[in-house]
Amino acid sequence: MSVAVAAGVLTLMTACGGNGDSMAGHEGMASSSAPAATTATAQPSATFNDADVMFAQMMIPHHEQAVEMAELAPARATGPEIKELAAKIKAAQDPEIQTMKGWLTGWGKTAPEDGMGHDMPGIMSQEDMTKLKAAKGAEFDKLFTQQMIAHHNGAIEMARTEQSGGSNPEAKELAKSIETTQQAEVEQLQKILDRL
């Protein structure tokens, strides 16, 4: 019995070690949730191109600004739907920021420092952010929905660029998720805006 267990452990260790004979089975398991964590740390450094790097380097500050905008809603928004959506945006984008920073580290690339790219799609200017921070109630609700629609549309554009030009499967998968999620949120925001 113990020989069989030892053989099973040895086979598992060999597969995780990436031995050529076991690699086919290991790749097949990558689609399940358990081994994804194992491949997540190794794969980004193995397969990426300039488009993947640019996607992560641009999307991190883009997401950071969306989180900053969302954090203003609890104290300033009137509409409960806006507060709820803002909390959802923050909850989704904070972990994505950490994921992309991890990729950049794995790829040996630098994460962006403070500051936004001036030509980044959908990014709010400092003036836009100042107006949003000063607004309250119905004025905040309207500004937030208008600005977040523009912001999300910019992220969708960047996500589509990654899907067409990137090579890292995880980055492309995240880009697809960003496009789908934020497109649905744009539709929700537009309905809110139409009522304001």
N, C-alpha and C positions, 0 to 999 in steps of 0.2 A: 504494500500500500504506500509506504513512504517513498519507495523508488518512483512510483507513478506520480506522486505529488512533486517530488524533486524534478522529474522530467518535465512536468507541466510548468513549474516555475522557470526552469531553464529555457523552455520554449518561449514563454512570455517575455523573459529578459532579452532573449535574442531578437524577438520581434520588435521590442521597444528600442533596442539598440540599433535597429536599422540594418541588420544583416541582409545581404542581397536575397537569400533564399526566402526570407520571411516578409520581405518588403511588400509584395503584392497583397498579402493578407492585411498588412498594416495600413496600406493605402485605402483598401476597401472599407476598413473600419473608420476612416477619418470622417465619414458622413454622420456617424453616430455621435451622440453628445459627449460620451466619456473620453474618447481619444482626442477630441477636438482641442482640449486644453494642452495635450502633449504636442500636437502639431502646430498649435497657435504660437508657441514660443520659437519653434524651429523654422517653420515655413516662411514667415515674413523676411528673415534675413537671407533665405535661399532664393526667393523669387520676388523681385520687385524691380520697377523701372522708375524713371524720372517722374512719370505721371503719378505713380503711387506716392512718391515722396512729396510732390507738390500738393496732392490731394490732402494728405495728412497735415502738412505744414500750413495750409490755408484753412482747412476745416477746423483745426483746433481753435484759433482765435475767433473764427466765425461762430462756432459753438459757444465759446466763452462769452461773446457779446450777447448771444441769445439767452444764455443763463443769467447774465447781468440784467437784461431786460425783464426776464421772468421773475427775478427776485424782487422787482419793484412792485409787482402786482398785488401781493397780499395787503400791503398798507395803502395802496393808492387806487386800485380798481373798485368800481361799484358793482359790476356784474359778477355773480358767482361763477358763471360759465368761463369768464376770462381768468378768474383766479384758479379755477380747476385746470384749465388748459395750460396756464403758466406753470403750475406745479408739475404737470405731465411733461412739458418741454424740459424743465430742469431735471426731472428724474431720468429722462431718456438721454439727454445730451451730456450730463456730467460723466457717466460711465464711458460714453463714446470718446470723450476727450482723453480719459486715462488709457483706453485701448490704443488710440492713435499715438499717444506719447510713447507707449510701450513699443509700438511698431518702429517708430523713429529711432529709439534707443537700440532695438534689435538690428536695425539697418545701418547703424553707425552714423545716423544723420541727426542734426540738431533740431530740437523743438523750437518753435518761434518764441522770441522774447516779447515783452510788452509791446503793444502797438498793432494796428490793423493795416493790412495792405490797402493802399489807397484805391487800387483798381479791382478789389475783390468784389464779386457780384453780391449785391444786396446788403453790403455792410453799411451801418448807420454812421453818419459823421458825428463828430464830437458835439456839434450844434444840435443834431437830432436827439442825441442822448441827453443833453442838457434840458431840452424841451420836455422830454419824456419824464425825467426826474423831477421837474418842476410841476408837472400836471397832476391833478387829482380828480377823482370822480368821473363824470361823463367825459370830460376832456381827456383824461388818461385813457379811458376805455377806447375812445376813437383813435387817439395817437398810437396806442399799443397795437391795436388791430391793423392799422394801416402800415405801421413800421414792421410788424412781424410778418405780414403778408409779403412785403418787399424782401425782407431778410430771408424768409423761407424760399422764396422764388430764386434768390441767389444761390442758396444751398442746393436746391434741386438742379440748377444749371451746373454747379461744380460736381455734383454727384453723377450727372449724366456724362460729363467729360471723363471722369474716372472710369465709369463703366465701359466707355468706348476706347480709352487710351491706356488704362492701367493693365498690369500683368499679374499683380498679387491677388489670388482668389479671395482672400479674406477682406482686403480693401474694397474689391469690387462688390462683394456681398454686402458690406456695410453701406457702400454707396447706394446700392439698390434699395436697402432698407430705409436709408435716409430719404430717398426720393419718394418711396411709397408712403411713409409716415408723414412727411412734411407736406406732401400733396393733399393728403386727407385733412391735415390741420389747416392748410390754406383754404380749403373749401369750407371748413367750419368757421374760420375767422371771417371769411367773406359773408357768410350768413349772419354772423354777429354784426359786422359792419353795416350790412344792409338794413338792420333793425335800429341802428343808432341814429 
